[in-house]
Amino acid sequence: MSIRHNVNLDLIDRTYVNPPLQVDLQTSLREALELLKQNRRGHLLICEEGRLAGIFTERDFLHLIAQQSDLDRPIQEVMTSTVDYLSPDDTVATSIARMTERGYRHIPVADADLRPVGVSRVSGILRYLVEYFPNIVYNLPPQPHHTTQDREGA
């Protein structure tokens, strides 16, 4: 089977490993940032009664820093509330297309009741692709297209 065939058939769960990191609407921005730091993540799902209500990413944080925002305000005030998400039945190809078209690095995956089940990430997509091309990826020199300017040898 080809990579194109598999990308169109494999479900999105192949691109995420960790359960989604979630907080509620009233979590302070400061607490959310500490949680991101502790878990070494670049995204956080904001939920209301267990349902997806928003997303907060490291990009959102950079915008807040530029505005010198108060870190003790609720995350609800600064999250992205119009969340684009995928269904667990979507394929890897769907995730790749959505990330490419809309410039995402993280896309929540939620069930029919909007309960988060995972997050498709660029790093997960890369890991997925490496499964198909391990010899190429793992055998590349540090600078794959490097040519020497000087003659080697005697």
N, CA, C and O atoms as a DFTB+ gen file, in Angstrom:
616 C
 N C O
     1  1       0.828      -1.193       0.000
     2  2       0.000       0.000       0.000
     3  2       0.867       1.249       0.000
     4  3       1.968       1.261       0.550
     5  1       0.358       2.284      -0.618
     6  2       1.112       3.528      -0.694
     7  2       0.771       4.434       0.479
     8  3      -0.238       4.249       1.159
     9  1       1.624       5.402       0.696
    10  2       1.391       6.380       1.758
    11  2       0.106       7.155       1.480
    12  3      -0.644       7.455       2.409
    13  1      -0.155       7.479       0.228
    14  2      -1.368       8.220      -0.132
    15  2      -2.614       7.423       0.247
    16  3      -3.579       7.979       0.772
    17  1      -2.589       6.149      -0.015
    18  2      -3.719       5.287       0.333
    19  2      -3.923       5.263       1.849
    20  3      -5.050       5.401       2.327
    21  1      -2.844       5.090       2.600
    22  2      -2.950       5.009       4.055
    23  2      -3.388       6.326       4.687
    24  3      -4.192       6.319       5.619
    25  1      -2.884       7.441       4.205
    26  2      -3.250       8.742       4.750
    27  2      -4.745       8.991       4.571
    28  3      -5.382       9.618       5.418
    29  1      -5.296       8.504       3.476
    30  2      -6.723       8.681       3.214
    31  2      -7.596       7.697       3.974
    32  3      -8.804       7.910       4.078
    33  1      -7.022       6.628       4.506
    34  2      -7.807       5.623       5.222
    35  2      -7.573       5.625       6.731
    36  3      -8.505       5.381       7.498
    37  1      -6.346       5.895       7.165
    38  2      -6.034       5.856       8.598
    39  2      -6.771       6.964       9.327
    40  3      -6.820       8.107       8.871
    41  1      -7.346       6.605      10.471
    42  2      -8.084       7.583      11.265
    43  2      -7.126       8.497      12.017
    44  3      -5.960       8.171      12.240
    45  1      -7.650       9.631      12.391
    46  2      -6.871      10.697      13.011
    47  2      -6.198      10.277      14.316
    48  3      -5.202      10.884      14.708
    49  1      -6.712       9.261      14.993
    50  2      -6.120       8.866      16.275
    51  2      -4.684       8.387      16.135
    52  3      -3.982       8.247      17.137
    53  1      -4.240       8.137      14.923
    54  2      -2.840       7.760      14.702
    55  2      -1.890       8.942      14.905
    56  3      -0.677       8.748      14.971
    57  1      -2.422      10.159      15.005
    58  2      -1.560      11.343      15.093
    59  2      -1.496      11.950      16.480
    60  3      -0.830      12.969      16.664
    61  1      -2.163      11.361      17.463
    62  2      -2.028      11.889      18.818
    63  2      -1.785      10.756      19.799
    64  3      -2.308       9.652      19.650
    65  1      -0.984      11.058      20.795
    66  2      -0.574      10.055      21.753
    67  2      -1.119      10.376      23.136
    68  3      -1.674       9.505      23.805
    69  1      -0.965      11.599      23.557
    70  2      -1.354      12.007      24.902
    71  2      -2.831      12.386      24.956
    72  3      -3.384      12.866      23.967
    73  1      -3.474      12.172      26.108
    74  2      -4.848      12.673      26.253
    75  2      -4.832      14.198      26.222
    76  3      -3.820      14.815      26.554
    77  1      -5.943      14.808      25.827
    78  2      -5.948      16.272      25.738
    79  2      -5.803      16.930      27.101
    80  3      -6.357      16.451      28.092
    81  1      -5.073      18.005      27.148
    82  2      -4.891      18.801      28.355
    83  2      -6.050      19.798      28.401
    84  3      -6.217      20.603      27.485
    85  1      -6.861      19.741      29.485
    86  2      -8.082      20.529      29.548
    87  2      -8.175      21.327      30.839
    88  3      -7.682      20.903      31.884
    89  1      -8.817      22.493      30.751
    90  2      -9.149      23.303      31.919
    91  2     -10.559      23.839      31.720
    92  3     -11.112      23.777      30.622
    93  1     -11.140      24.371      32.808
    94  2     -12.468      24.968      32.658
    95  2     -12.359      26.455      32.362
    96  3     -11.268      27.025      32.386
    97  1     -13.480      27.066      32.086
    98  2     -13.529      28.462      31.647
    99  2     -12.972      29.455      32.664
   100  3     -12.449      30.501      32.280
   101  1     -13.078      29.145      33.935
   102  2     -12.668      30.091      34.974
   103  2     -11.210      29.960      35.398
   104  3     -10.748      30.717      36.253
   105  1     -10.487      29.021      34.820
   106  2      -9.063      28.867      35.132
   107  2      -8.343      30.160      34.772
   108  3      -8.559      30.724      33.699
   109  1      -7.494      30.618      35.668
   110  2      -6.771      31.865      35.376
   111  2      -5.715      31.616      34.308
   112  3      -5.214      30.503      34.147
   113  1      -5.405      32.646      33.608
   114  2      -4.369      32.575      32.584
   115  2      -3.052      32.115      33.194
   116  3      -2.329      31.322      32.591
   117  1      -2.744      32.604      34.370
   118  2      -1.512      32.221      35.068
   119  2      -1.491      30.705      35.319
   120  3      -0.480      30.050      35.067
   121  1      -2.603      30.153      35.813
   122  2      -2.691      28.703      36.074
   123  2      -2.566      27.914      34.768
   124  3      -1.906      26.876      34.718
   125  1      -3.202      28.418      33.725
   126  2      -3.145      27.743      32.429
   127  2      -1.710      27.697      31.900
   128  3      -1.264      26.672      31.384
   129  1      -1.002      28.799      32.031
   130  2       0.382      28.847      31.557
   131  2       1.275      27.899      32.355
   132  3       2.167      27.257      31.799
   133  1       1.030      27.819      33.654
   134  2       1.801      26.888      34.482
   135  2       1.526      25.448      34.068
   136  3       2.439      24.624      34.035
   137  1       0.285      25.150      33.757
   138  2      -0.087      23.812      33.307
   139  2       0.585      23.471      31.975
   140  3       1.066      22.354      31.785
   141  1       0.614      24.434      31.060
   142  2       1.303      24.224      29.783
   143  2       2.786      23.938      30.014
   144  3       3.364      23.042      29.399
   145  1       3.378      24.703      30.897
   146  2       4.797      24.540      31.195
   147  2       5.071      23.171      31.827
   148  3       5.988      22.463      31.412
   149  1       4.276      22.807      32.827
   150  2       4.478      21.528      33.516
   151  2       4.330      20.334      32.578
   152  3       5.049      19.343      32.705
   153  1       3.398      20.435      31.641
   154  2       3.122      19.325      30.739
   155  2       3.855      19.426      29.414
   156  3       3.714      18.562      28.549
   157  1       4.640      20.486      29.260
   158  2       5.427      20.701      28.042
   159  2       4.563      20.590      26.788
   160  3       4.860      19.834      25.863
   161  1       3.486      21.370      26.793
   162  2       2.543      21.380      25.674
   163  2       2.445      22.788      25.100
   164  3       2.796      23.764      25.762
   165  1       1.972      22.882      23.881
   166  2       1.797      24.165      23.230
   167  2       0.340      24.534      23.044
   168  3       0.019      25.500      22.352
   169  1      -0.542      23.762      23.664
   170  2      -1.972      24.014      23.512
   171  2      -2.723      23.523      24.740
   172  3      -2.250      22.668      25.490
   173  1      -3.895      24.086      24.917
   174  2      -4.734      23.752      26.058
   175  2      -6.176      23.857      25.595
   176  3      -6.556      24.858      24.988
   177  1      -6.987      22.841      25.870
   178  2      -8.399      22.888      25.508
   179  2      -9.187      23.443      26.683
   180  3      -8.967      23.041      27.825
   181  1     -10.094      24.353      26.413
   182  2     -10.932      24.939      27.451
   183  2     -12.316      24.317      27.305
   184  3     -12.908      24.339      26.227
   185  1     -12.823      23.761      28.408
   186  2     -14.089      23.042      28.367
   187  2     -15.088      23.623      29.350
   188  3     -14.722      24.156      30.398
   189  1     -16.348      23.510      28.991
   190  2     -17.450      23.893      29.862
   191  2     -18.305      22.648      30.052
   192  3     -18.904      22.139      29.105
   193  1     -18.352      22.167      31.284
   194  2     -19.060      20.930      31.619
   195  2     -18.591      19.771      30.736
   196  3     -19.396      18.961      30.276
   197  1     -17.290      19.705      30.512
   198  2     -16.698      18.614      29.747
   199  2     -16.769      18.756      28.245
   200  3     -16.264      17.898      27.520
   201  1     -17.390      19.827      27.758
   202  2     -17.535      20.034      26.316
   203  2     -16.578      21.126      25.840
   204  3     -16.339      22.112      26.538
   205  1     -16.047      20.931      24.661
   206  2     -15.093      21.863      24.063
   207  2     -15.715      23.247      23.898
   208  3     -16.747      23.404      23.246
   209  1     -15.073      24.246      24.498
   210  2     -15.567      25.624      24.415
   211  2     -14.540      26.559      23.786
   212  3     -14.889      27.647      23.328
   213  1     -13.280      26.142      23.762
   214  2     -12.243      27.001      23.212
   215  2     -10.900      26.314      23.227
   216  3     -10.754      25.196      23.721
   217  1      -9.925      27.002      22.679
   218  2      -8.548      26.506      22.666
   219  2      -7.644      27.690      22.980
   220  3      -7.939      28.829      22.619
   221  1      -6.548      27.405      23.653
   222  2      -5.547      28.417      23.961
   223  2      -4.208      27.827      23.552
   224  3      -3.856      26.724      23.968
   225  1      -3.459      28.567      22.731
   226  2      -2.178      28.067      22.239
   227  2      -1.051      29.028      22.593
   228  3      -1.274      30.144      23.062
   229  1       0.148      28.559      22.354
   230  2       1.309      29.407      22.625
   231  2       1.277      30.676      21.767
   232  3       1.810      31.707      22.178
   233  1       0.671      30.618      20.603
   234  2       0.532      31.819      19.769
   235  2      -0.357      32.850      20.458
   236  3      -0.067      34.047      20.440
   237  1      -1.457      32.365      21.075
   238  2      -2.337      33.265      21.825
   239  2      -1.564      33.945      22.946
   240  3      -1.739      35.138      23.198
   241  1      -0.723      33.192      23.607
   242  2       0.067      33.744      24.708
   243  2       1.019      34.833      24.210
   244  3       1.176      35.865      24.861
   245  1       1.641      34.608      23.081
   246  2       2.555      35.619      22.532
   247  2       1.827      36.925      22.243
   248  3       2.375      38.005      22.466
   249  1       0.599      36.833      21.750
   250  2      -0.187      38.053      21.517
   251  2      -0.488      38.765      22.835
   252  3      -0.464      39.994      22.900
   253  1      -0.769      37.994      23.880
   254  2      -1.060      38.595      25.185
   255  2       0.162      39.284      25.773
   256  3       0.050      40.358      26.363
   257  1       1.309      38.679      25.617
   258  2       2.552      39.267      26.134
   259  2       2.811      40.599      25.432
   260  3       3.227      41.570      26.065
   261  1       2.565      40.640      24.140
   262  2       2.771      41.877      23.387
   263  2       1.853      42.989      23.905
   264  3       2.201      44.169      23.851
   265  1       0.680      42.598      24.405
   266  2      -0.280      43.575      24.927
   267  2      -0.105      43.812      26.430
   268  3      -0.822      44.618      27.022
   269  1       0.843      43.114      27.037
   270  2       1.099      43.205      28.479
   271  2      -0.180      42.940      29.277
   272  3      -0.561      43.731      30.139
   273  1      -0.829      41.824      28.978
   274  2      -2.103      41.468      29.611
   275  2      -1.930      40.993      31.046
   276  3      -0.860      40.533      31.444
   277  1      -3.006      41.116      31.808
   278  2      -3.078      40.643      33.183
   279  2      -3.159      39.115      33.183
   280  3      -4.075      38.542      32.592
   281  1      -2.220      38.464      33.832
   282  2      -2.184      37.005      33.842
   283  2      -3.152      36.381      34.836
   284  3      -3.298      35.159      34.860
   285  1      -3.808      37.177      35.645
   286  2      -4.739      36.635      36.629
   287  2      -6.184      36.643      36.130
   288  3      -7.084      36.239      36.867
   289  1      -6.422      37.082      34.925
   290  2      -7.777      37.083      34.378
   291  2      -8.159      35.676      33.929
   292  3      -7.270      34.869      33.658
   293  1      -9.452      35.355      33.842
   294  2      -9.880      34.018      33.415
   295  2      -9.484      33.741      31.965
   296  3      -9.511      34.637      31.120
   297  1      -9.126      32.523      31.697
   298  2      -8.705      32.139      30.349
   299  2      -9.844      32.308      29.355
   300  3      -9.600      32.478      28.160
   301  1     -11.076      32.264      29.828
   302  2     -12.246      32.446      28.985
   303  2     -12.181      33.768      28.216
   304  3     -12.695      33.867      27.101
   305  1     -11.555      34.771      28.807
   306  2     -11.471      36.087      28.177
   307  2     -10.455      36.146      27.040
   308  3     -10.500      37.064      26.222
   309  1      -9.551      35.193      26.978
   310  2      -8.472      35.272      25.991
   311  2      -8.395      34.065      25.056
   312  3      -7.589      34.056      24.126
   313  1      -9.217      33.059      25.292
   314  2      -9.169      31.855      24.467
   315  2      -9.758      32.125      23.081
   316  3     -10.471      33.109      22.883
   317  1      -9.462      31.265      22.148
   318  2     -10.103      31.284      20.845
   319  2     -11.382      30.475      20.993
   320  3     -11.331      29.267      21.224
   321  1     -12.515      31.126      20.863
   322  2     -13.779      30.447      21.150
   323  2     -14.436      29.837      19.921
   324  3     -15.310      28.980      20.052
   325  1     -14.038      30.257      18.751
   326  2     -14.553      29.613      17.541
   327  2     -13.571      28.521      17.147
   328  3     -12.678      28.720      16.324
   329  1     -13.766      27.358      17.764
   330  2     -12.798      26.280      17.635
   331  2     -13.130      25.399      16.442
   332  3     -14.245      24.893      16.312
   333  1     -12.158      25.228      15.589
   334  2     -12.254      24.276      14.503
   335  2     -11.808      22.945      15.080
   336  3     -10.773      22.887      15.744
   337  1     -12.545      21.890      14.853
   338  2     -12.169      20.598      15.418
   339  2     -12.452      19.487      14.424
   340  3     -13.182      19.668      13.450
   341  1     -11.865      18.351      14.689
   342  2     -12.060      17.166      13.863
   343  2     -12.866      16.139      14.630
   344  3     -12.956      16.190      15.856
   345  1     -13.440      15.222      13.908
   346  2     -14.159      14.092      14.484
   347  2     -13.201      12.914      14.586
   348  3     -12.261      12.831      13.796
   349  1     -13.405      12.001      15.532
   350  2     -12.552      10.808      15.596
   351  2     -12.618       9.965      14.317
   352  3     -11.738       9.140      14.071
   353  1     -13.656      10.171      13.506
   354  2     -13.801       9.426      12.255
   355  2     -13.067      10.071      11.087
   356  3     -13.028       9.500       9.997
   357  1     -12.484      11.253      11.294
   358  2     -11.728      11.914      10.230
   359  2     -10.395      11.197      10.013
   360  3      -9.888      10.507      10.899
   361  1      -9.850      11.376       8.830
   362  2      -8.601      10.702       8.472
   363  2      -7.398      11.614       8.692
   364  3      -7.533      12.813       8.934
   365  1      -6.233      11.010       8.601
   366  2      -4.983      11.765       8.695
   367  2      -4.930      12.801       7.573
   368  3      -4.468      13.923       7.782
   369  1      -5.397      12.429       6.394
   370  2      -5.406      13.357       5.254
   371  2      -6.248      14.591       5.565
   372  3      -5.877      15.704       5.193
   373  1      -7.372      14.402       6.240
   374  2      -8.228      15.533       6.619
   375  2      -7.479      16.473       7.550
   376  3      -7.538      17.692       7.389
   377  1      -6.780      15.911       8.518
   378  2      -6.012      16.734       9.457
   379  2      -4.917      17.507       8.735
   380  3      -4.736      18.702       8.971
   381  1      -4.193      16.832       7.861
   382  2      -3.120      17.493       7.111
   383  2      -3.691      18.631       6.274
   384  3      -3.127      19.725       6.241
   385  1      -4.805      18.377       5.599
   386  2      -5.418      19.406       4.751
   387  2      -5.867      20.602       5.580
   388  3      -5.628      21.746       5.192
   389  1      -6.507      20.357       6.706
   390  2      -7.009      21.450       7.554
   391  2      -5.850      22.260       8.110
   392  3      -5.908      23.489       8.142
   393  1      -4.790      21.574       8.551
   394  2      -3.627      22.289       9.083
   395  2      -2.988      23.159       8.009
   396  3      -2.597      24.298       8.265
   397  1      -2.890      22.616       6.821
   398  2      -2.271      23.341       5.715
   399  2      -3.103      24.536       5.289
   400  3      -2.578      25.636       5.116
   401  1      -4.398      24.324       5.120
   402  2      -5.285      25.389       4.655
   403  2      -5.405      26.537       5.645
   404  3      -5.456      27.700       5.247
   405  1      -5.449      26.215       6.933
   406  2      -5.767      27.237       7.926
   407  2      -4.605      27.621       8.835
   408  3      -4.766      28.442       9.738
   409  1      -3.440      27.032       8.601
   410  2      -2.249      27.408       9.355
   411  2      -2.232      26.933      10.797
   412  3      -1.621      27.573      11.653
   413  1      -2.893      25.824      11.075
   414  2      -2.938      25.294      12.438
   415  2      -1.725      24.421      12.723
   416  3      -1.137      23.823      11.822
   417  1      -1.367      24.364      14.007
   418  2      -0.387      23.385      14.476
   419  2      -1.042      22.379      15.408
   420  3      -0.484      21.315      15.674
   421  1      -2.241      22.720      15.908
   422  2      -2.999      21.849      16.805
   423  2      -4.472      21.913      16.401
   424  3      -5.015      23.000      16.204
   425  1      -5.115      20.761      16.277
   426  2      -6.554      20.725      16.008
   427  2      -7.186      19.764      17.008
   428  3      -6.833      18.585      17.032
   429  1      -8.119      20.249      17.837
   430  2      -8.800      19.344      18.760
   431  2      -9.605      18.289      18.006
   432  3     -10.118      18.533      16.914
   433  1      -9.699      17.126      18.610
   434  2     -10.549      16.054      18.090
   435  2     -11.615      15.830      19.149
   436  3     -11.301      15.539      20.303
   437  1     -12.892      15.969      18.750
   438  2     -13.994      15.858      19.700
   439  2     -15.078      14.942      19.145
   440  3     -15.273      14.844      17.933
   441  1     -15.778      14.273      20.060
   442  2     -16.863      13.386      19.646
   443  2     -18.108      14.211      19.287
   444  3     -18.066      15.441      19.272
   445  1     -19.202      13.522      19.001
   446  2     -20.438      14.185      18.577
   447  2     -21.001      15.123      19.645
   448  3     -21.713      16.072      19.316
   449  1     -20.690      14.869      20.922
   450  2     -21.148      15.724      22.020
   451  2     -20.141      16.819      22.361
   452  3     -20.267      17.473      23.396
   453  1     -19.155      17.021      21.510
   454  2     -18.074      17.999      21.686
   455  2     -17.177      17.691      22.883
   456  3     -16.558      18.602      23.433
   457  1     -17.099      16.449      23.287
   458  2     -16.196      16.046      24.361
   459  2     -14.837      15.714      23.733
   460  3     -14.743      14.841      22.870
   461  1     -13.789      16.414      24.170
   462  2     -12.462      16.192      23.574
   463  2     -11.958      14.770      23.788
   464  3     -12.074      14.212      24.879
   465  1     -11.401      14.197      22.736
   466  2     -10.790      12.873      22.828
   467  2      -9.302      12.918      22.496
   468  3      -8.578      11.958      22.760
   469  1      -8.844      14.016      21.923
   470  2      -7.435      14.145      21.581
   471  2      -7.166      15.456      20.878
   472  3      -8.057      16.291      20.719
   473  1      -5.922      15.625      20.458
   474  2      -5.514      16.790      19.686
   475  2      -4.571      16.304      18.602
   476  3      -3.545      15.687      18.891
   477  1      -4.918      16.582      17.363
   478  2      -4.026      16.256      16.258
   479  2      -3.010      17.381      16.163
   480  3      -3.371      18.555      16.081
   481  1      -1.725      17.007      16.174
   482  2      -0.654      18.005      16.180
   483  2       0.282      17.783      14.999
   484  3       0.375      16.678      14.464
   485  1       0.960      18.826      14.609
   486  2       1.937      18.710      13.529
   487  2       2.975      17.653      13.889
   488  3       3.352      16.847      13.038
   489  1       3.442      17.644      15.134
   490  2       4.452      16.655      15.533
   491  2       3.903      15.238      15.420
   492  3       4.647      14.312      15.098
   493  1       2.623      15.060      15.679
   494  2       2.013      13.733      15.516
   495  2       1.944      13.329      14.056
   496  3       2.158      12.165      13.718
   497  1       1.647      14.279      13.196
   498  2       1.621      14.016      11.748
   499  2       3.019      13.621      11.287
   500  3       3.178      12.677      10.512
   501  1       4.034      14.343      11.763
   502  2       5.411      14.007      11.380
   503  2       5.789      12.604      11.853
   504  3       6.397      11.833      11.110
   505  1       5.426      12.285      13.082
   506  2       5.701      10.950      13.616
   507  2       5.016       9.879      12.762
   508  3       5.599       8.835      12.472
   509  1       3.788      10.150      12.372
   510  2       3.036       9.242      11.518
   511  2       3.775       9.032      10.190
   512  3       3.928       7.899       9.733
   513  1       4.228      10.118       9.580
   514  2       4.918      10.021       8.291
   515  2       6.253       9.298       8.409
   516  3       6.651       8.572       7.498
   517  1       6.941       9.491       9.521
   518  2       8.228       8.823       9.726
   519  2       8.054       7.301       9.738
   520  3       8.959       6.569       9.337
   521  1       6.900       6.829      10.194
   522  2       6.639       5.385      10.178
   523  2       6.758       4.807       8.770
   524  3       7.135       3.646       8.612
   525  1       6.443       5.597       7.749
   526  2       6.483       5.132       6.374
   527  2       7.832       5.341       5.703
   528  3       8.137       4.673       4.715
   529  1       8.632       6.243       6.213
   530  2       9.911       6.558       5.588
   531  2      11.061       6.534       6.599
   532  3      11.873       7.460       6.597
   533  1      11.165       5.527       7.452
   534  2      12.200       5.565       8.496
   535  2      13.620       5.575       7.941
   536  3      14.486       6.257       8.489
   537  1      13.874       4.837       6.869
   538  2      15.237       4.793       6.329
   539  2      15.674       6.142       5.784
   540  3      16.835       6.526       5.925
   541  1      14.764       6.850       5.173
   542  2      15.107       8.159       4.633
   543  2      15.315       9.165       5.768
   544  3      16.298       9.906       5.775
   545  1      14.394       9.185       6.715
   546  2      14.445      10.177       7.789
   547  2      15.608       9.925       8.732
   548  3      16.349      10.853       9.057
   549  1      15.780       8.692       9.174
   550  2      16.795       8.398      10.172
   551  2      18.205       8.299       9.607
   552  3      19.170       8.314      10.371
   553  1      18.350       8.198       8.297
   554  2      19.676       8.078       7.696
   555  2      20.160       9.358       7.030
   556  3      21.200       9.355       6.371
   557  1      19.431      10.440       7.191
   558  2      19.868      11.702       6.611
   559  2      21.056      12.258       7.391
   560  3      21.069      12.206       8.621
   561  1      22.043      12.784       6.692
   562  2      23.135      13.459       7.401
   563  2      22.610      14.760       8.011
   564  3      21.539      15.230       7.627
   565  1      23.346      15.341       8.950
   566  2      22.884      16.583       9.590
   567  2      22.576      17.700       8.591
   568  3      21.661      18.494       8.809
   569  1      23.333      17.758       7.505
   570  2      23.086      18.741       6.445
   571  2      22.949      17.954       5.141
   572  3      23.947      17.738       4.453
   573  1      21.740      17.522       4.787
   574  2      21.553      16.581       3.691
   575  2      22.030      17.046       2.323
   576  3      22.425      16.210       1.511
   577  1      22.010      18.329       2.036
   578  2      22.407      18.785       0.707
   579  2      23.725      19.553       0.747
   580  3      23.980      20.418      -0.091
   581  1      24.544      19.230       1.718
   582  2      25.814      19.921       1.896
   583  2      26.821      19.417       0.871
   584  3      26.969      18.211       0.677
   585  1      27.504      20.334       0.223
   586  2      28.613      19.972      -0.663
   587  2      29.838      20.712      -0.171
   588  3      29.756      21.868       0.244
   589  1      30.966      20.044      -0.219
   590  2      32.197      20.689       0.251
   591  2      32.715      21.652      -0.813
   592  3      32.592      21.407      -2.013
   593  1      33.282      22.725      -0.354
   594  2      33.828      23.739      -1.258
   595  2      35.280      23.422      -1.605
   596  3      35.772      23.806      -2.666
   597  1      35.955      22.721      -0.706
   598  2      37.356      22.390      -0.933
   599  2      37.489      20.916      -1.276
   600  3      36.676      20.086      -0.869
   601  1      38.529      20.613      -2.032
   602  2      38.792      19.210      -2.364
   603  2      39.245      18.489      -1.131
   604  3      39.997      19.027      -0.318
   605  1      38.780      17.258      -0.994
   606  2      39.226      16.429       0.131
   607  2      40.350      15.530      -0.335
   608  3      40.447      15.191      -1.514
   609  1      41.183      15.155       0.588
   610  2      42.241      14.189       0.279
   611  2      43.516      14.863      -0.165
   612  3      43.679      16.076      -0.039
   613  1      44.422      14.050      -0.689
   614  2      45.751      14.528      -1.049
   615  2      45.819      15.118      -2.421
   616  3      46.884      15.560      -2.851
